[in-house]
Each structure stands twice: as C-alpha cells, then as structure tokens.
Amino acid sequence: MVIWKLRQGADRRIRSGHPWIFSNELSTSPKGIGQGAFVELQDYRGQFLARGYGNPHSLIAFRAVSFDVNDRNPLGFEALVKKIISSWRLRRETGFRGSFRLCFGESDFLPGLVLDYYLVEQNGIKGQVFAAQFVTAGLDLALKSSEDFFKLLSKWAKEQGLSEYDWEQTAVVIRNDVNIRKLEGLEVVSPLTLKLISGMDLHQIDILLNSSSDEGIVRMRCDLAEGQKTGFFLDQTQNIFQAVQIFRNWARSHPELKGQVIKILDLCCYVGHWATQISRALKAEGFDVEVHLVDVSNSALAFAKTNTEREGATAVVHKIDVLEGLDCFQSRTFDIIIADPPAFIKSKKDIPTGTHAYMKMNSQAFRLIKKNRFVVSCSCSGLLEESEFKEAVRKAIQRNGWQARNLTRGGHAADHPTILQFPEGFYLKMVTHYTD
C-alpha cells in the first residue's frame, strides 16, 4: 500500500472531514503511482488520517473514502456496496418512492461516484436502472469490473427490502461521457449500456417519480441510454415541491380564474419535469393549462410534449436558444415562468460571462410575466455564489420595472445530501418571486 504524508500544518482541513488533499499539501511529489491507486494518508509525524485513492495527474491529489483506521479495504466491492445500501436506506426513509439520486459523490462518502436509480416501466414490464458516472480515476479503477459490482448491489438491495427487483429486472448504463473526467486524466467515452432488461428500449423509457402535489407517481418519458447527464435531471425535486405548493395554494385562492387558461413557460425545459409537475397540480384543482416548452433539442422537446400532455396540459414547443432572445413571445403573457438553465459557469474563467447570462435569461423571464404571478429562477453552477445569483435576478427584476417579493428559496433535496465540511457539494440555487 502506498503511504503519502502531508506537510506540517496541512492536515487541518482533512481532520475536519473534508475529503480532498491538493498536491501542494503533500510532503513529497505524488508522482510515481498509477492513476487511482490505493493510498493511505498520514500527517507529517506518520499518524493515520484516511485511506482513499491518489492521482498524480490531478490538482486534487488524494480523495478520502474512509477515515476509519480499521477499514483496510474501503474500495472493495463489498465496502462500496455497503455505503450505497446505507444511502439507499436514507432515501427510502426520507420519502423517495420512485426514482432518485442514489449516490452523490463526496456527500455520500464515495468521492467520484454519481449514481442515479430509476424505476422504469415499458409495455407492462417493470424494472430498475442504475445509471452511473465514474468521474475520478480512483472510482474508475475500482469499478472497472462494474457488472459484478451492480449484480452485488442489486442482490443486497432486494435481500434488505429496498428493491423488489432482481438482477434479471435490472439494467445498467455507464455514462462516462462527461468532460470532468479530463481533469483526472481520464478518457471521455461514449455511453455504455452494460446490461439491458429484456423487452425494454432505454432510449424511450418511462421513469417513475414522486408527485410533487399528491401521493401518486408521475411518469416521465426520457432517454436513459444516451440522454443528457444520466438521462434525466433529478436534482430539482425539492425545489419543484416547494414551488408547486405555492402554485396550488394560489390556484385554490382564485376560483374566479377557472375557465381561463393558466399559461406556463418552461425555459430550458429538457424533458419537461417542471412543467409536468405543475400541470398535474393545476389540473387537479380544475384549471386548464397551456404549457410553452423551450429548448434547443428536438428530442427533448418531443419528450417534454409527451410528458406534459399526459397530465392534461396543452403543449406548444419552441426550439429556441434562450440567450438568443424570446422575441416570439408577447410581453407579460405568462402566469408561471421557469428559468432553469444548464450550468452557465463551468470554470472560474466563466464567472463574469456566466453571471451575465443568468441576468440576461431572467431579464427575459421577467419581461414575459404578468402582474401578480410567479417566476422561478434556478442555477446549478457551483462556482456561482448564492449572493451573486440573487444579485443577477435582482437586476433582471429592476430592468423590467417590477417590484417583486421572494416567496421561497430552494436548494438540494434529500437525495442530493450535503455535508457542512464539504462546501463544494453545495451547488443548486432556486428563488421564486411574485411580481407586484
């Protein structure tokens, strides 16, 4: 086993539970080991600190997987599965009955692993799909024989009552097509379907999600084989829940609006998660709903149209780049606008232009909203401070001559947990405003 020691005074952060060590904090050069090799970390006196994996080609040279001196093999299949089972149990205990993020990297004590769990149904066949990204060299190396790993995970989950599906009813998709792997010296590769469920087409599959407005389940059609990220964006669950409760209560307070059409604009809609959940809630209150879906992807718009129409909405699709302008819409037209773009800020050098992009997009949203209605503004750029995001939204409100009150502030749901000693894990921001 490789042993790395820290420089004197460089152990403060990792003793607090932060899982990263940078190369300049080591007492000697990290070169000379393979990418992702198993490493024990010690302080300058030789006292045990953590075990995990190293990467001599990354600025983050070491990532801790275990702080337990008795944990001799924290990267073995059984140890990894045990941690994921613990995360799975937490999701069940916090109310997730459908699809959810099963492992959120460092915040679930497994740096480098993003694992989404989908309950799926197609042509009367039901099953489960694991969609995984190995974004660091250590997890990429540890899970190279990943079919055996997922087979063991599936077996233990069923034995412990977390899943009703066995290996035959399980599909596995590896999504190592993300550019962040380049920072670890890893190759970006095409999506790989490691295992299929007989009779299912993952390119157009229904996933099952908790409803935000009732105890039921919402179906969302998407592409789990080659769609964006792992096929779906699961991180907005809590934010959608918060916003939908506001919209539903507002609708109940305005029975005089029944017979009028509630108009929703979903910007950067992807497959329409926001619009679908909102449509379901408003239709249940007896309102007619018209949804305008905006995205640059034809396939995403086709899925979004299907998903929103299932919940009784009238759907209109618009293939538009939101940053190029929304001149096709008249001003102050909509009752609810969702501005939930992809991350405009990928690196520190993007912060000025990305921050301006958030202001520009929200300026268009507030131009198109009616008086006494709602705009939901989101950011998934981890490098954008919440205060800077709010300032961009404030400028957008001011530019359109509104007074607006912030009704709710959102963030991560329980399937995207965070740990206070790892502030880098906090990335999601949401504010809902009411125009006056």
C-alpha positions as CSV (number, residue, x, y, z in Angstrom):
1,M,0.0,0.0,0.0
2,V,1.3,3.5,-0.9
3,I,1.6,5.9,2.0
4,W,1.6,9.7,1.5
5,K,2.4,12.2,4.1
6,L,1.2,15.8,4.5
7,R,3.4,18.8,5.1
8,Q,3.3,20.1,8.6
9,G,0.2,22.1,9.2
10,A,-1.6,20.8,6.1
11,D,-3.8,18.4,8.0
12,R,-6.3,20.8,9.4
13,R,-8.9,20.5,6.7
14,I,-8.9,16.7,6.3
15,R,-9.1,16.3,10.1
16,S,-12.4,18.3,9.9
17,G,-13.7,15.6,7.5
18,H,-13.1,17.4,4.2
19,P,-12.2,14.5,1.7
20,W,-9.7,16.3,-0.6
21,I,-6.0,16.9,-0.4
22,F,-4.2,19.1,-3.0
23,S,-0.9,18.1,-4.5
24,N,0.9,21.1,-2.8
25,E,-0.2,19.9,0.6
26,L,1.8,16.7,0.3
27,S,5.3,16.5,1.8
28,T,6.7,14.9,-1.4
29,S,5.7,14.7,-5.0
30,P,2.7,12.4,-5.7
31,K,4.3,11.2,-8.9
32,G,5.3,7.6,-9.3
33,I,2.0,5.9,-8.7
34,G,-0.8,4.9,-11.1
35,Q,-3.9,7.0,-11.5
36,G,-6.4,6.0,-8.8
37,A,-4.0,3.8,-6.8
38,F,-5.0,2.9,-3.2
39,V,-3.3,5.3,-0.8
40,E,-3.1,5.7,3.0
41,L,-2.7,9.3,4.1
42,Q,-0.7,10.3,7.2
43,D,0.3,13.5,8.8
44,Y,3.9,14.7,8.9
45,R,4.6,12.6,12.0
46,G,3.2,9.4,10.4
47,Q,-0.2,9.4,12.2
48,F,-3.1,7.9,10.3
49,L,-5.6,10.3,8.7
50,A,-7.5,8.5,6.0
51,R,-7.5,5.9,3.2
52,G,-8.6,6.5,-0.3
53,Y,-7.0,6.9,-3.7
54,G,-4.5,9.2,-5.3
55,N,-3.9,10.7,-8.7
56,P,-0.5,12.3,-9.5
57,H,-2.0,14.0,-12.6
58,S,-4.8,15.9,-10.8
59,L,-4.6,19.0,-8.7
60,I,-6.8,17.1,-6.2
61,A,-4.1,14.5,-5.5
62,F,-6.0,12.5,-2.8
63,R,-9.6,11.8,-2.1
64,A,-10.6,10.1,1.2
65,V,-13.0,7.2,1.1
66,S,-12.6,6.2,4.8
67,F,-11.4,7.9,8.0
68,D,-11.5,4.6,9.9
69,V,-8.1,3.2,10.7
70,N,-9.6,-0.3,10.9
71,D,-11.2,-0.1,7.4
72,R,-8.5,-1.8,5.4
73,N,-10.2,-2.2,2.1
74,P,-12.6,0.8,1.6
75,L,-12.5,0.5,-2.2
76,G,-13.5,-3.2,-2.3
77,F,-16.9,-4.1,-3.9
78,E,-18.4,-5.1,-0.5
79,A,-17.3,-1.9,1.2
80,L,-18.6,0.2,-1.6
81,V,-22.0,-1.6,-1.8
82,K,-22.4,-1.3,1.9
83,K,-22.1,2.5,1.7
84,I,-24.6,2.7,-1.2
85,I,-27.1,0.5,0.7
86,S,-26.8,3.0,3.6
87,S,-27.5,5.8,1.1
88,W,-30.4,3.9,-0.4
89,R,-32.0,3.3,3.0
90,L,-31.7,7.0,3.8
91,R,-33.6,7.9,0.5
92,R,-36.4,5.5,1.5
93,E,-36.6,6.9,5.0
94,T,-36.9,10.4,3.6
95,G,-39.8,9.6,1.4
96,F,-38.5,8.7,-2.1
97,R,-40.7,6.1,-3.6
98,G,-39.8,6.5,-7.3
99,S,-36.5,7.5,-9.0
100,F,-33.8,9.4,-7.2
101,R,-30.0,10.0,-6.9
102,L,-28.6,7.0,-5.1
103,C,-25.1,8.3,-4.6
104,F,-24.0,11.9,-4.6
105,G,-20.2,11.5,-4.6
106,E,-18.4,13.1,-1.6
107,S,-21.7,13.9,0.2
108,D,-22.4,10.1,0.3
109,F,-18.8,9.4,1.3
110,L,-17.9,8.0,-2.1
111,P,-15.9,10.6,-4.0
112,G,-16.1,10.3,-7.7
113,L,-19.3,8.2,-8.0
114,V,-22.5,9.7,-9.3
115,L,-25.2,7.0,-9.3
116,D,-28.9,7.5,-10.3
117,Y,-31.6,5.0,-9.6
118,Y,-34.6,4.8,-11.9
119,L,-37.8,2.8,-11.5
120,V,-38.9,2.2,-15.0
121,E,-41.9,0.7,-16.9
122,Q,-42.5,-0.1,-20.6
123,N,-45.1,-2.2,-22.3
124,G,-46.3,-3.6,-19.0
125,I,-42.7,-4.6,-18.0
126,K,-41.3,-3.0,-14.8
127,G,-37.7,-2.9,-13.6
128,Q,-34.9,-0.8,-12.3
129,V,-32.0,1.0,-14.0
130,F,-28.7,2.1,-12.4
131,A,-27.1,4.9,-14.3
132,A,-23.5,5.6,-13.2
133,Q,-20.8,8.1,-13.8
134,F,-17.2,7.4,-12.6
135,V,-15.7,10.9,-12.7
136,T,-12.4,10.3,-10.9
137,A,-9.5,7.9,-11.5
138,G,-10.0,6.0,-8.2
139,L,-13.6,5.1,-8.8
140,D,-13.0,4.4,-12.4
141,L,-10.3,1.9,-11.4
142,A,-12.2,0.4,-8.5
143,L,-15.3,-0.2,-10.7
144,K,-13.8,-1.4,-13.9
145,S,-15.5,-4.8,-13.4
146,S,-18.7,-3.0,-12.8
147,E,-21.2,-5.7,-13.8
148,D,-20.2,-7.8,-10.8
149,F,-20.5,-4.7,-8.6
150,F,-24.0,-3.9,-9.7
151,K,-25.0,-7.5,-9.5
152,L,-24.0,-7.5,-5.8
153,L,-25.7,-4.2,-5.2
154,S,-28.9,-5.5,-6.8
155,K,-28.8,-8.7,-4.7
156,W,-28.2,-6.9,-1.4
157,A,-30.9,-4.3,-2.1
158,K,-33.5,-7.0,-2.7
159,E,-32.4,-9.0,0.3
160,Q,-32.8,-5.9,2.5
161,G,-36.2,-4.9,1.2
162,L,-35.0,-1.8,-0.6
163,S,-35.9,-3.1,-4.0
164,E,-38.4,-5.6,-5.3
165,Y,-36.3,-6.3,-8.5
166,D,-33.7,-9.0,-9.1
167,W,-30.8,-8.9,-11.5
168,E,-32.9,-10.0,-14.4
169,Q,-35.1,-7.0,-14.0
170,T,-32.1,-4.6,-13.7
171,A,-30.4,-2.5,-16.4
172,V,-27.1,-0.7,-16.0
173,V,-25.9,2.3,-18.0
174,I,-22.4,3.7,-17.6
175,R,-22.2,7.4,-18.5
176,N,-18.5,8.2,-18.7
177,D,-19.2,10.8,-21.4
178,V,-18.6,13.8,-19.1
179,N,-15.8,16.3,-19.7
180,I,-15.0,16.5,-16.0
181,R,-13.1,13.2,-16.4
182,K,-10.5,15.0,-18.4
183,L,-9.4,16.8,-15.2
184,E,-8.4,13.4,-13.8
185,G,-6.6,12.3,-17.0
186,L,-9.4,10.0,-17.9
187,E,-10.8,9.4,-21.3
188,V,-14.3,10.7,-22.2
189,V,-16.1,7.7,-23.7
190,S,-19.5,7.1,-25.3
191,P,-22.4,5.9,-23.1
192,L,-22.3,2.2,-22.5
193,T,-25.3,0.0,-21.7
194,L,-23.7,-2.6,-19.6
195,K,-26.9,-4.7,-19.1
196,L,-30.4,-4.5,-20.6
197,I,-33.8,-5.6,-19.4
198,S,-35.3,-8.0,-21.9
199,G,-38.1,-6.3,-23.9
200,M,-37.2,-2.7,-22.9
201,D,-35.8,0.1,-25.0
202,L,-33.9,2.5,-22.8
203,H,-33.9,5.2,-25.5
204,Q,-37.6,5.9,-24.8
205,I,-38.5,4.6,-21.4
206,D,-40.9,5.8,-18.7
207,I,-39.3,6.6,-15.3
208,L,-41.4,6.8,-12.2
209,L,-41.1,9.8,-9.8
210,N,-42.7,11.1,-6.7
211,S,-45.5,13.5,-7.5
212,S,-45.0,17.0,-6.1
213,S,-48.7,17.6,-5.4
214,D,-50.1,14.3,-4.2
215,E,-49.2,10.9,-3.0
216,G,-49.1,9.5,-6.5
217,I,-46.4,8.7,-9.0
218,V,-45.6,10.8,-12.1
219,R,-44.4,9.1,-15.3
220,M,-41.7,10.9,-17.3
221,R,-40.5,9.6,-20.7
222,C,-36.9,10.1,-21.4
223,D,-33.7,8.5,-22.9
224,L,-31.7,6.7,-20.3
225,A,-29.3,5.3,-22.8
226,E,-27.9,8.5,-24.3
227,G,-29.9,11.5,-22.9
228,Q,-28.2,14.4,-21.1
229,K,-26.4,13.6,-17.9
230,T,-27.8,10.2,-16.8
231,G,-30.9,10.7,-19.0
232,F,-32.8,12.9,-16.5
233,F,-32.2,15.7,-14.1
234,L,-33.2,14.5,-10.6
235,D,-31.8,17.4,-8.6
236,Q,-34.8,19.8,-8.7
237,T,-37.1,17.5,-6.7
238,Q,-37.3,19.7,-3.6
239,N,-37.4,22.9,-5.5
240,I,-40.3,21.7,-7.6
241,F,-42.1,20.5,-4.5
242,Q,-41.8,24.0,-2.9
243,A,-42.9,25.9,-5.9
244,V,-45.8,23.6,-6.7
245,Q,-47.2,24.0,-3.2
246,I,-47.2,27.8,-3.7
247,F,-48.9,27.5,-7.1
248,R,-51.5,25.1,-5.9
249,N,-52.4,27.3,-2.9
250,W,-52.6,30.3,-5.2
251,A,-54.9,28.5,-7.6
252,R,-57.2,27.5,-4.7
253,S,-57.4,31.1,-3.7
254,H,-58.6,32.2,-7.1
255,P,-61.6,30.1,-8.1
256,E,-62.7,33.1,-10.3
257,L,-59.8,32.1,-12.7
258,K,-61.4,28.8,-13.5
259,G,-62.4,28.8,-17.1
260,Q,-59.3,30.8,-18.0
261,V,-56.2,29.1,-19.3
262,I,-53.2,29.2,-16.9
263,K,-50.1,29.7,-19.2
264,I,-46.7,28.3,-18.2
265,L,-43.4,29.0,-19.9
266,D,-40.7,26.4,-19.2
267,L,-37.3,27.7,-20.4
268,C,-34.5,25.1,-21.0
269,C,-37.2,22.5,-20.3
270,Y,-35.3,19.4,-21.3
271,V,-38.0,16.7,-20.9
272,G,-40.4,18.9,-19.0
273,H,-40.1,17.9,-15.4
274,W,-41.1,21.3,-14.0
275,A,-44.0,21.8,-16.4
276,T,-45.3,18.3,-16.0
277,Q,-45.4,18.5,-12.2
278,I,-47.0,22.0,-12.2
279,S,-49.6,20.9,-14.9
280,R,-50.6,17.9,-12.7
281,A,-51.1,20.1,-9.7
282,L,-53.2,22.8,-11.5
283,K,-55.3,20.3,-13.4
284,A,-56.2,18.6,-10.1
285,E,-57.5,22.0,-9.0
286,G,-59.8,22.2,-12.0
287,F,-57.7,24.7,-14.2
288,D,-56.9,24.4,-17.8
289,V,-53.2,24.6,-18.5
290,E,-51.2,25.7,-21.6
291,V,-47.5,25.0,-21.5
292,H,-44.9,26.5,-23.7
293,L,-41.7,24.4,-23.8
294,V,-38.4,26.0,-24.8
295,D,-35.2,24.0,-25.5
296,V,-32.6,23.6,-28.3
297,S,-33.1,19.8,-28.5
298,N,-35.7,18.4,-30.8
299,S,-35.7,15.0,-28.9
300,A,-36.0,16.8,-25.5
301,L,-38.9,18.8,-26.8
302,A,-40.7,15.7,-28.1
303,F,-40.3,14.0,-24.7
304,A,-41.5,17.2,-22.9
305,K,-44.6,17.5,-25.0
306,T,-45.5,13.8,-24.3
307,N,-44.9,14.2,-20.6
308,T,-46.9,17.4,-20.1
309,E,-49.8,16.3,-22.3
310,R,-50.1,13.1,-20.2
311,E,-51.0,15.4,-17.3
312,G,-53.7,17.1,-19.3
313,A,-51.9,20.3,-20.5
314,T,-52.0,21.7,-23.9
315,A,-48.3,21.8,-25.0
316,V,-46.6,24.1,-27.5
317,V,-42.9,23.5,-28.3
318,H,-40.4,26.2,-29.3
319,K,-36.9,25.2,-30.5
320,I,-35.0,28.3,-29.3
321,D,-31.7,29.2,-27.6
322,V,-32.9,31.3,-24.7
323,L,-29.8,33.5,-24.8
324,E,-30.5,34.4,-28.4
325,G,-33.8,36.0,-27.3
326,L,-37.5,35.2,-26.9
327,D,-38.9,37.8,-29.3
328,C,-41.6,35.3,-30.5
329,F,-43.5,35.9,-27.3
330,Q,-45.5,39.0,-26.4
331,S,-44.6,40.8,-23.2
332,R,-46.3,40.0,-19.9
333,T,-48.0,36.9,-21.3
334,F,-47.5,34.1,-18.8
335,D,-48.7,33.2,-15.3
336,I,-45.8,31.0,-14.3
337,I,-42.3,31.1,-15.8
338,I,-39.5,28.6,-15.0
339,A,-35.9,29.7,-15.8
340,D,-33.8,26.6,-15.1
341,P,-30.9,26.6,-17.5
342,P,-27.9,24.3,-17.6
343,A,-24.8,25.5,-15.8
344,F,-23.6,28.7,-17.5
345,I,-20.4,28.6,-15.4
346,K,-18.1,25.6,-16.0
347,S,-14.8,27.1,-14.7
348,K,-13.7,30.2,-12.8
349,K,-12.9,32.0,-16.0
350,D,-16.6,31.7,-17.0
351,I,-17.9,33.5,-13.9
352,P,-18.3,37.0,-15.4
353,T,-19.9,35.9,-18.7
354,G,-22.0,33.2,-16.9
355,T,-23.3,35.6,-14.3
356,H,-24.3,38.0,-17.1
357,A,-26.1,35.1,-18.8
358,Y,-28.2,34.4,-15.7
359,M,-29.1,38.1,-15.6
360,K,-30.0,38.1,-19.3
361,M,-32.1,35.0,-19.1
362,N,-34.0,36.2,-16.1
363,S,-34.5,39.6,-17.7
364,Q,-36.4,37.9,-20.5
365,A,-38.4,35.9,-18.0
366,F,-39.5,39.0,-16.0
367,R,-40.3,40.7,-19.3
368,L,-42.8,38.0,-20.1
369,I,-44.5,37.5,-16.7
370,K,-47.9,39.0,-15.8
371,K,-48.5,41.2,-12.7
372,N,-49.2,39.1,-9.5
373,R,-47.7,36.0,-11.0
374,F,-44.6,33.8,-10.5
375,V,-41.1,33.5,-11.8
376,V,-38.9,30.6,-10.6
377,S,-35.1,31.3,-11.2
378,C,-32.5,28.5,-10.8
379,S,-28.8,28.0,-11.1
380,C,-26.8,24.7,-11.0
381,S,-23.4,26.5,-11.3
382,G,-21.5,25.5,-8.2
383,L,-18.9,28.3,-8.8
384,L,-21.6,31.0,-8.7
385,E,-22.1,32.2,-5.1
386,E,-25.7,32.4,-4.0
387,S,-25.4,36.2,-3.3
388,E,-24.1,36.7,-6.9
389,F,-27.0,34.7,-8.3
390,K,-29.5,36.7,-6.3
391,E,-27.9,39.9,-7.5
392,A,-28.3,38.8,-11.1
393,V,-32.0,38.1,-10.5
394,R,-32.4,41.4,-8.7
395,K,-31.0,43.3,-11.7
396,A,-33.4,41.3,-14.0
397,I,-36.4,42.4,-11.9
398,Q,-35.3,46.0,-11.8
399,R,-34.7,46.2,-15.5
400,N,-38.3,45.2,-16.1
401,G,-39.7,47.8,-13.7
402,W,-41.1,45.3,-11.2
403,Q,-41.4,45.2,-7.5
404,A,-41.2,41.5,-6.7
405,R,-41.2,39.6,-3.5
406,N,-39.2,36.4,-2.9
407,L,-41.5,33.7,-1.7
408,T,-39.2,30.8,-1.3
409,R,-35.5,29.9,-1.6
410,G,-34.5,26.3,-2.5
411,G,-31.6,24.0,-2.9
412,H,-30.8,20.4,-2.6
413,A,-33.3,17.6,-1.9
414,A,-32.6,14.7,0.4
415,D,-31.4,12.6,-2.4
416,H,-28.7,15.2,-3.0
417,P,-27.4,15.5,0.5
418,T,-24.6,17.8,1.5
419,I,-22.1,17.8,4.3
420,L,-21.0,21.0,6.0
421,Q,-17.3,20.2,5.9
422,F,-17.5,20.0,2.1
423,P,-18.9,23.3,0.9
424,E,-18.0,22.3,-2.7
425,G,-21.0,20.0,-2.6
426,F,-23.5,22.9,-2.4
427,Y,-24.3,23.9,-6.0
428,L,-28.0,24.2,-6.5
429,K,-29.9,27.5,-6.0
430,M,-33.5,28.5,-6.6
431,V,-35.7,31.6,-5.8
432,T,-39.4,32.0,-6.5
433,H,-40.6,35.6,-7.0
434,Y,-44.1,37.1,-7.1
435,T,-44.5,40.2,-9.2
436,D,-46.2,43.3,-7.7
